[in-house]
Amino acid sequence: MELTKSLNSKIKVLQFLSTSDIGGTEKMVLSLIKGMDKAIFQNDVCILDSKGKMSLEFEKETNVYYLNYEKGGILKATLSLFWFLKRNKYDIIHIYGFRANILGRILGKIAGCQRIITGLRSIFIINTQNKLYTTIATFLDKLTFPLVRLCISNSKTACDFLIKNGYPSGKFKVVYNGIDPNSLDFTSHTPLKDRLKDETVIISVANFSIWKNHKTLLNALKIVRENFKFKCLLVGDGPLREELIELTNRLGLSNDIIFLGRKERVESLLSISDIFVLPSIVEGLPVSIMEAGLAHLPIISTNVGGIPELVVDGETGILVSSFDVNGLAKAIEELLVDKEKRKRMGEAGYNRIKNEFSLKKMVKETENIYLDLMK
């Protein structure tokens, strides 16, 4: 606090994201901006792409700028970002996502910003589907990493992975995602409540991308369906939507799977569900699991990224390997058949999220990092 007394003006921070679509990173940045001390910090937001479904929420809180990368191309976005940074002279630039990081690191340094932070929300340079992309992305990330003063990750696992792969250990700090239980309304109504009141409901909240691994989930549900009845709610959208609908039909699951699209708030859907499943290939510290935990749901997920830091295997949920269809099916069946285990894991998960992953703690730790950088 002594530092802030000597400052003549607020600390200017730019939160630079690739998109403003609904996602865990976007939700956490919005919560961070809402929670930070506005007497000390001025947070602006810059979006690499055009307006998304969370744009209005950001605009309610602060100034938001859009580079329209997907419309105007890389050259126009580069020039726009350079002059934007040069004109506004931010004290700190905090960057999220691979595309925004490469562009923001380089142009931030050229524009004169001395405090550039990478906000590592997942091990984003991994792409198991495209080895060439992985090679190029890793090269570009390592090449521009010296421009970064600090890398703030939401999981220790992600930091350890990068350090083992040649990144300097001294630049990493871990700040866990935080969530405010009071911000979630689990009493809100959904029209599905009456329709599904006699069903055992499985829910998965995730964008339809290769990283979220829905195909493994659908193939596991095909096995489960041989012996159990259920309804599965898939909340999300993305490039694989049509492909996943086609696979659902091909597996004979069209009567068991309900595609609900993206939802800004999922509490009402979590409140009518019995099991939460997230079969990701790559993750940071998923907000969706934290929300499901506060809904008293047992979690079935994969042993990747920061998920083992959220989910205690055998206590608050069950962890399996990313592509283990049979293992995922077995875990789902285990909880479908044992209602008491579901309840016990759900209660343990609720207490863990509420006590160890608070929004107040996340905001305070981030504020302290920003203040230390300003010394």
C-alpha positions as CSV (number, residue, x, y, z in Angstrom):
1,M,0.0,0.0,0.0
2,E,3.0,2.3,0.6
3,L,3.7,2.2,-3.1
4,T,0.2,3.4,-4.1
5,K,0.5,6.5,-1.9
6,S,3.5,7.7,-3.9
7,L,1.7,7.3,-7.2
8,N,0.1,10.4,-8.8
9,S,-2.3,8.3,-10.8
10,K,-3.8,4.9,-11.0
11,I,-1.9,1.9,-12.3
12,K,-3.0,1.4,-15.9
13,V,-3.4,-2.2,-16.8
14,L,-4.4,-3.7,-20.2
15,Q,-6.1,-7.1,-20.1
16,F,-5.4,-8.4,-23.7
17,L,-7.5,-11.4,-24.8
18,S,-7.9,-13.2,-28.1
19,T,-11.7,-13.3,-27.9
20,S,-14.6,-12.1,-25.9
21,D,-16.6,-15.3,-26.4
22,I,-18.0,-17.3,-23.4
23,G,-15.1,-19.2,-21.9
24,G,-13.3,-19.9,-18.6
25,T,-10.5,-17.4,-19.3
26,E,-13.0,-14.6,-20.2
27,K,-15.0,-15.3,-17.1
28,M,-12.0,-15.1,-14.9
29,V,-10.7,-11.9,-16.4
30,L,-14.1,-10.3,-16.0
31,S,-14.2,-11.4,-12.3
32,L,-10.7,-10.0,-11.8
33,I,-11.7,-6.6,-13.3
34,K,-14.8,-6.5,-11.1
35,G,-13.0,-7.4,-7.9
36,M,-9.8,-5.2,-8.2
37,D,-9.5,-2.0,-6.2
38,K,-10.7,0.7,-8.6
39,A,-9.0,3.4,-6.5
40,I,-5.6,1.9,-7.4
41,F,-6.0,0.2,-10.7
42,Q,-7.5,1.2,-14.1
43,N,-8.2,-1.9,-16.1
44,D,-8.9,-1.6,-19.8
45,V,-9.7,-4.6,-22.1
46,C,-8.4,-5.2,-25.6
47,I,-9.9,-8.0,-27.8
48,L,-7.9,-9.4,-30.7
49,D,-11.0,-10.4,-32.6
50,S,-14.4,-8.7,-32.9
51,K,-17.2,-8.5,-30.4
52,G,-18.3,-11.7,-28.8
53,K,-21.0,-12.9,-26.5
54,M,-19.3,-11.6,-23.4
55,S,-18.5,-8.2,-24.9
56,L,-21.5,-6.5,-23.2
57,E,-20.4,-7.8,-19.8
58,F,-16.9,-6.4,-20.3
59,E,-18.3,-3.1,-21.6
60,K,-20.4,-2.6,-18.4
61,E,-17.2,-2.7,-16.4
62,T,-14.6,-0.8,-18.4
63,N,-13.3,0.5,-21.7
64,V,-13.1,-2.3,-24.3
65,Y,-11.3,-2.1,-27.7
66,Y,-11.6,-4.5,-30.6
67,L,-8.9,-5.2,-33.2
68,N,-11.2,-7.2,-35.5
69,Y,-8.3,-9.5,-36.4
70,E,-10.5,-12.1,-38.2
71,K,-12.0,-9.4,-40.4
72,G,-9.2,-7.1,-41.2
73,G,-6.3,-9.5,-41.1
74,I,-2.9,-9.6,-39.3
75,L,-1.4,-6.4,-40.8
76,K,-4.3,-4.2,-39.9
77,A,-4.5,-5.7,-36.4
78,T,-0.8,-5.3,-35.9
79,L,-0.8,-1.6,-36.9
80,S,-3.9,-0.9,-34.8
81,L,-2.5,-2.6,-31.7
82,F,0.9,-0.8,-32.0
83,W,-0.7,2.7,-32.2
84,F,-3.2,1.8,-29.5
85,L,-0.4,0.7,-27.1
86,K,1.8,3.7,-28.0
87,R,-1.0,6.1,-27.4
88,N,-2.3,4.7,-24.1
89,K,1.1,4.0,-22.4
90,Y,0.0,1.1,-20.1
91,D,2.0,0.3,-17.0
92,I,1.2,-3.4,-17.3
93,I,0.0,-5.5,-20.2
94,H,-1.5,-8.9,-19.1
95,I,-2.0,-11.2,-22.1
96,Y,-4.1,-14.4,-22.5
97,G,-4.1,-16.9,-25.3
98,F,-1.5,-17.9,-27.9
99,R,-2.4,-15.5,-30.7
100,A,-2.7,-12.5,-28.4
101,N,0.5,-13.4,-26.6
102,I,2.7,-13.5,-29.7
103,L,1.4,-10.2,-31.1
104,G,1.1,-8.5,-27.7
105,R,4.6,-9.4,-26.5
106,I,6.3,-8.1,-29.6
107,L,4.3,-4.9,-30.0
108,G,4.1,-4.3,-26.3
109,K,7.9,-4.2,-26.1
110,I,8.2,-2.1,-29.3
111,A,5.6,0.4,-27.9
112,G,7.7,0.8,-24.8
113,C,5.8,-1.2,-22.1
114,Q,8.3,-2.6,-19.6
115,R,5.9,-4.9,-17.7
116,I,4.4,-7.6,-20.0
117,I,2.8,-10.6,-18.3
118,T,1.7,-13.8,-19.9
119,G,-1.5,-15.1,-18.4
120,L,-1.2,-18.9,-18.8
121,R,-4.6,-20.4,-18.6
122,S,-3.6,-23.8,-20.2
123,I,-0.6,-25.3,-21.9
124,F,-1.8,-23.6,-25.1
125,I,1.2,-24.5,-27.3
126,I,0.2,-28.2,-27.4
127,N,-1.8,-29.4,-30.4
128,T,-1.9,-33.2,-30.5
129,Q,-3.7,-33.1,-33.9
130,N,-1.1,-31.1,-35.8
131,K,2.6,-31.7,-35.1
132,L,3.7,-28.9,-37.5
133,Y,1.5,-26.4,-35.6
134,T,3.0,-27.6,-32.3
135,T,6.5,-27.2,-33.5
136,I,5.9,-23.7,-34.9
137,A,3.9,-22.5,-31.9
138,T,6.5,-23.8,-29.5
139,F,9.3,-22.0,-31.4
140,L,7.4,-18.7,-31.5
141,D,6.4,-18.9,-27.8
142,K,10.0,-19.6,-26.7
143,L,11.3,-17.0,-29.1
144,T,9.1,-14.2,-27.6
145,F,9.2,-15.4,-24.0
146,P,12.2,-13.3,-23.1
147,L,10.0,-10.2,-23.7
148,V,7.8,-11.3,-20.8
149,R,8.6,-10.1,-17.2
150,L,6.3,-12.7,-15.6
151,C,4.1,-15.7,-16.4
152,I,1.1,-16.0,-14.2
153,S,-0.4,-19.5,-14.4
154,N,-3.6,-20.8,-12.8
155,S,-2.0,-24.3,-12.2
156,K,1.3,-25.6,-10.9
157,T,1.1,-28.4,-13.4
158,A,1.3,-26.1,-16.4
159,C,4.3,-24.3,-14.9
160,D,6.1,-27.5,-14.2
161,F,5.5,-28.7,-17.7
162,L,7.0,-25.6,-19.3
163,I,9.9,-25.5,-17.0
164,K,10.8,-29.1,-17.8
165,N,10.6,-28.1,-21.5
166,G,13.3,-25.4,-21.2
167,Y,11.4,-22.3,-19.9
168,P,13.1,-20.2,-17.1
169,S,11.7,-21.2,-13.7
170,G,12.2,-17.7,-12.2
171,K,9.5,-16.1,-14.3
172,F,6.6,-18.3,-13.1
173,K,4.0,-17.6,-10.4
174,V,0.8,-19.5,-9.7
175,V,-2.5,-17.8,-8.9
176,Y,-5.4,-20.2,-8.7
177,N,-8.7,-19.3,-10.3
178,G,-11.2,-18.1,-7.8
179,I,-15.0,-18.1,-7.7
180,D,-17.6,-16.3,-5.6
181,P,-20.3,-18.7,-4.5
182,N,-22.7,-15.8,-3.9
183,S,-22.5,-14.9,-7.6
184,L,-24.2,-18.2,-8.7
185,D,-27.9,-18.7,-8.6
186,F,-28.7,-22.4,-8.4
187,T,-32.4,-21.7,-7.7
188,S,-33.1,-20.3,-11.1
189,H,-35.6,-22.2,-13.2
190,T,-35.0,-24.1,-16.5
191,P,-37.8,-25.5,-18.7
192,L,-35.8,-28.8,-18.7
193,K,-36.4,-29.4,-15.0
194,D,-39.9,-30.9,-15.4
195,R,-38.9,-32.8,-18.5
196,L,-35.9,-34.5,-16.8
197,K,-37.2,-34.9,-13.2
198,D,-37.3,-38.7,-13.4
199,E,-33.9,-39.0,-15.3
200,T,-30.3,-39.3,-14.1
201,V,-28.7,-36.4,-15.8
202,I,-25.0,-36.1,-16.9
203,I,-23.8,-32.7,-17.9
204,S,-20.7,-31.4,-19.7
205,V,-20.0,-27.7,-20.1
206,A,-17.3,-27.0,-22.7
207,N,-16.7,-25.4,-26.1
208,F,-16.9,-27.9,-29.0
209,S,-13.2,-27.9,-29.9
210,I,-10.6,-30.7,-30.2
211,W,-9.2,-29.7,-26.8
212,K,-12.4,-30.7,-25.0
213,N,-12.5,-34.2,-26.4
214,H,-16.2,-34.7,-26.8
215,K,-15.7,-37.6,-29.1
216,T,-14.3,-39.7,-26.3
217,L,-17.3,-38.8,-24.1
218,L,-19.8,-39.8,-26.8
219,N,-18.0,-43.1,-27.4
220,A,-18.0,-43.8,-23.7
221,L,-21.7,-43.0,-23.4
222,K,-22.4,-45.5,-26.2
223,I,-20.9,-48.2,-23.9
224,V,-22.8,-46.9,-20.8
225,R,-26.1,-46.9,-22.8
226,E,-25.9,-50.7,-23.1
227,N,-26.8,-51.1,-19.4
228,F,-28.0,-47.7,-18.1
229,K,-30.5,-45.1,-18.9
230,F,-29.5,-41.4,-18.7
231,K,-29.8,-38.0,-20.3
232,C,-26.7,-36.1,-21.2
233,L,-26.7,-32.3,-21.5
234,L,-23.9,-30.9,-23.7
235,V,-23.6,-27.2,-23.1
236,G,-21.4,-25.3,-25.5
237,D,-20.8,-24.6,-29.2
238,G,-17.9,-24.4,-31.6
239,P,-16.4,-25.7,-34.8
240,L,-17.1,-29.3,-34.1
241,R,-20.8,-28.9,-33.4
242,E,-22.2,-30.5,-36.6
243,E,-19.6,-33.3,-36.4
244,L,-20.6,-34.1,-32.9
245,I,-24.3,-34.2,-33.7
246,E,-23.5,-36.5,-36.6
247,L,-21.5,-38.8,-34.3
248,T,-24.3,-38.8,-31.8
249,N,-26.8,-40.0,-34.4
250,R,-24.3,-42.6,-35.7
251,L,-23.9,-44.0,-32.3
252,G,-27.6,-44.3,-31.7
253,L,-27.6,-41.7,-28.9
254,S,-29.9,-39.1,-30.4
255,N,-32.5,-39.7,-27.7
256,D,-30.0,-39.6,-24.9
257,I,-28.0,-36.5,-25.8
258,I,-29.4,-32.9,-25.7
259,F,-27.3,-30.2,-27.4
260,L,-28.1,-26.9,-25.6
261,G,-25.7,-24.5,-27.3
262,R,-23.7,-21.8,-25.4
263,K,-25.1,-20.5,-22.1
264,E,-23.9,-17.4,-20.3
265,R,-25.2,-18.9,-17.0
266,V,-25.3,-22.6,-16.4
267,E,-26.4,-22.8,-12.7
268,S,-30.0,-23.8,-13.5
269,L,-28.7,-26.7,-15.6
270,L,-26.1,-27.8,-13.0
271,S,-28.9,-27.8,-10.4
272,I,-30.9,-30.4,-12.2
273,S,-27.9,-32.6,-13.0
274,D,-26.3,-35.6,-11.1
275,I,-22.8,-36.0,-12.6
276,F,-20.5,-33.5,-14.3
277,V,-18.0,-34.7,-17.0
278,L,-15.1,-32.9,-18.6
279,P,-12.9,-35.2,-20.8
280,S,-10.4,-32.5,-21.9
281,I,-7.0,-33.1,-23.6
282,V,-5.6,-29.8,-22.4
283,E,-6.8,-27.6,-19.5
284,G,-5.7,-24.9,-17.1
285,L,-7.9,-24.7,-14.0
286,P,-11.4,-25.0,-15.5
287,V,-14.1,-22.6,-14.2
288,S,-16.7,-25.2,-15.3
289,I,-15.4,-27.7,-12.7
290,M,-15.5,-25.0,-10.0
291,E,-19.1,-24.1,-10.9
292,A,-20.0,-27.8,-10.9
293,G,-18.4,-28.2,-7.5
294,L,-20.4,-25.4,-6.0
295,A,-23.5,-27.2,-7.4
296,H,-22.6,-30.2,-5.2
297,L,-21.8,-32.4,-8.3
298,P,-19.3,-35.2,-8.4
299,I,-16.7,-34.6,-11.1
300,I,-15.5,-37.1,-13.7
301,S,-12.6,-35.6,-15.6
302,T,-9.2,-36.2,-17.1
303,N,-5.8,-36.2,-15.4
304,V,-4.4,-33.2,-17.3
305,G,-3.4,-29.6,-16.6
306,G,-4.6,-28.2,-13.3
307,I,-7.5,-30.6,-13.0
308,P,-5.8,-32.8,-10.4
309,E,-5.3,-29.6,-8.3
310,L,-9.1,-29.1,-8.4
311,V,-10.4,-32.7,-8.3
312,V,-9.2,-35.1,-5.7
313,D,-9.4,-38.5,-7.3
314,G,-11.6,-40.9,-5.3
315,E,-12.7,-38.1,-2.9
316,T,-14.4,-35.3,-4.9
317,G,-14.5,-37.2,-8.2
318,I,-12.9,-39.6,-10.6
319,L,-9.9,-38.9,-12.9
320,V,-9.2,-40.9,-16.1
321,S,-6.8,-40.6,-19.0
322,S,-7.9,-38.3,-21.9
323,F,-8.5,-40.9,-24.6
324,D,-9.5,-43.8,-22.3
325,V,-13.0,-44.5,-23.6
326,N,-13.5,-47.7,-21.5
327,G,-12.1,-46.0,-18.4
328,L,-14.4,-43.0,-18.8
329,A,-17.4,-45.3,-19.3
330,K,-16.5,-47.3,-16.2
331,A,-16.3,-44.1,-14.1
332,I,-19.7,-42.9,-15.4
333,E,-21.2,-46.3,-14.6
334,E,-19.7,-46.3,-11.2
335,L,-21.5,-43.0,-10.3
336,L,-24.7,-43.9,-12.1
337,V,-25.1,-47.0,-9.9
338,D,-24.1,-45.4,-6.6
339,K,-26.2,-42.5,-5.6
340,E,-24.6,-42.2,-2.1
341,K,-21.1,-42.0,-3.6
342,R,-22.4,-39.2,-5.9
343,K,-23.7,-37.3,-2.9
344,R,-20.6,-37.9,-0.8
345,M,-18.2,-36.7,-3.6
346,G,-20.5,-33.7,-4.4
347,E,-20.3,-32.5,-0.8
348,A,-16.6,-32.9,-0.6
349,G,-16.1,-31.1,-3.8
350,Y,-18.4,-28.2,-2.7
351,N,-16.3,-27.7,0.5
352,R,-13.0,-27.9,-1.4
353,I,-14.0,-25.2,-4.0
354,K,-15.6,-23.0,-1.4
355,N,-12.7,-23.1,1.0
356,E,-9.7,-23.2,-1.3
357,F,-10.5,-21.4,-4.5
358,S,-12.0,-18.1,-3.5
359,L,-12.4,-15.1,-5.8
360,K,-11.2,-12.7,-3.1
361,K,-7.9,-14.6,-2.8
362,M,-7.3,-14.6,-6.6
363,V,-7.9,-10.9,-6.8
364,K,-5.7,-10.0,-3.9
365,E,-2.8,-12.2,-5.2
366,T,-3.0,-10.6,-8.6
367,E,-3.1,-7.1,-7.2
368,N,0.0,-7.8,-5.1
369,I,1.8,-9.1,-8.2
370,Y,0.9,-5.9,-10.1
371,L,2.1,-3.7,-7.2
372,D,5.4,-5.6,-6.9
373,L,6.0,-5.1,-10.6
374,M,5.5,-1.4,-10.2
375,K,8.3,-1.1,-7.5
